Amino acid sequence: MVILEDVFYILTSTTNVRKYTISGTTITFVSDITLSNAITSAYGFHWDGTSFYVTDGTNNLIRIFNSSGTQTATIAVFPLTAATYGLFIDNGLLWSAFQLRDYVTCIPIT
């Protein structure tokens, strides 16, 4: 789940993101967004206000989708043999958290 201001998104399947709004104590379903390419082994999911970033562990990619679900780019990453815990953006860089052996480490992707 990703929360940004009064809107949040949940990746509910390999091709679906569900959008909700929050107003006070009320959560309201807004819409389903269908991703143009299926995601397998989706360990990380991030929304930056413009794009969805989703890991595709089977294909060693981070897939980038616009707000309507159309894939706009991919980023090839090293083989995802370790567990991927998530994606986040800090200071304009896309980072990923991985478990390598007994440690969790964060590395910049872009």
Buried (B, 14 or more C-beta within 10 A) or exposed (E): EBEEEEBBBEBEEBBBBBBBEEEEEEEEEEEEBEBEBEBEEBBBBBBBEEBBBBBBBEBBBBBBBBBEBEBEEBBEBEEBEBEBBBBBBEEEEBBBBBEEEEEEEEEEBE
